[in-house]
């Protein structure tokens, strides 16, 4: 797969001092992002967990928010049930499912960009 067709993980440090990562599609849109980590190496471990666990559809859950009516997906670790990647809001359930599919497609081969250096 050429780099033009690859996704990209970005690790960054937020104003709260924690490390986060986000997965971007080849077109630059953010597909999902992580929780905060106090150590960069834990964020990198989170990325590896997304790479592996995104290949099993049962690790994804799609839900509708009662606050805004939008649909979201979470990717959870099958080991502890923790959310390892959460999505943006989608107007339809089908679009949220397509977003989860994009994670499964791009995460395994996504390049890693460290924005903290």
N, C-alpha and C positions, 0 to 999 in steps of 0.2 A: 504494500500500500504506500503510495507516495505521500510525502509530508503534506501536500495540498489536501489529501483526503483523510488525514489523521486528526484525531482530537488532541487536546493538550490539557494536562494538569498544570495548574499554577499554584505554587506555595507562596503565601505572603504573610506578613506580620501586620496585624491590625492595631488600631490605636489602643485597644485593651491589653496589648502586650502579648497576645496569644497568636499562635500560628494556625492558619486555616489553609485549606486547599479548595480549588474549584475545578470542575471539569468543563472545558469549552469544546463545542463542536467545531469542525473545520471552518465554518463560516464566522467563528468568533463569538457566537452566542453562548452564554453560560447555561449549561444543562443542569448542574447541581453543585452544591457546596457542602463542606463539612462542618462539624462542630469545631470549637476552639480547642487547641492543644497547647499545653504549657511548654512542650519541647518540640523542636523541629523534627527530630527523628520519629516521634510519635505520629506526626502528620504524615511523614513518609510511609510509616507502617499502615496508616489509614488508607493511603492511596493504593498500596499493595492489596489491602483487603477489598477495596472497590474493584480492582482488576479481577480478582478471583471470584468474589461473591456476585458480581454482576452477571455472571454466566449462568446463574440459576434463577429462573423466573419467579420461583416461590419466595425468593429473598426480597422481592419488591412488594410494596403495598401501595395501593392507590386509594385516596380518600378525598372527600369533599369537605371543605371548611364551612362551618356554620357561620363564621364571621363574614367572609366575603363571597361565599358560594363558588369559589374556584376549586379546581381539582389539583391535587399534589401527589407526588410519589415520594416514598422513602425507600432507600435500600438499607436493609438491616443485616447485621451479622447473624448467621444461623447459630453461632456458638453462644452468644449472650443476649441476642435480641436488640442490641444497641443500634441506633440509626447511625450509619456511616456516611450516608449521602442523602441530602434532601433537595427537592426540586423547587423551581419557581412555580408560580400559579399558572394554571391552564384553564381556558374557558370551558373545555369539554373533557370528559373522561377519556375519550379516544386520543385526544392530544396528549394527555398525561401518560397514557400507555405508550404512545409514540416516543415521548421523552425518555421513558424507562428503556425502551428499545434502543434509543440512541446511546444510552449509557452502556448497555450490553455490547453494542457495536464498536464504540470508540474507546472505552476504558482499557481493554487489554493491551492495545498498542499505542495508546496516547503517549506523546512525549512529555517529559517532566521539565518544567521551567521554574527555577527557583528565583523568585523576585526579591528575596531577602539578601542577596549578595550583590 
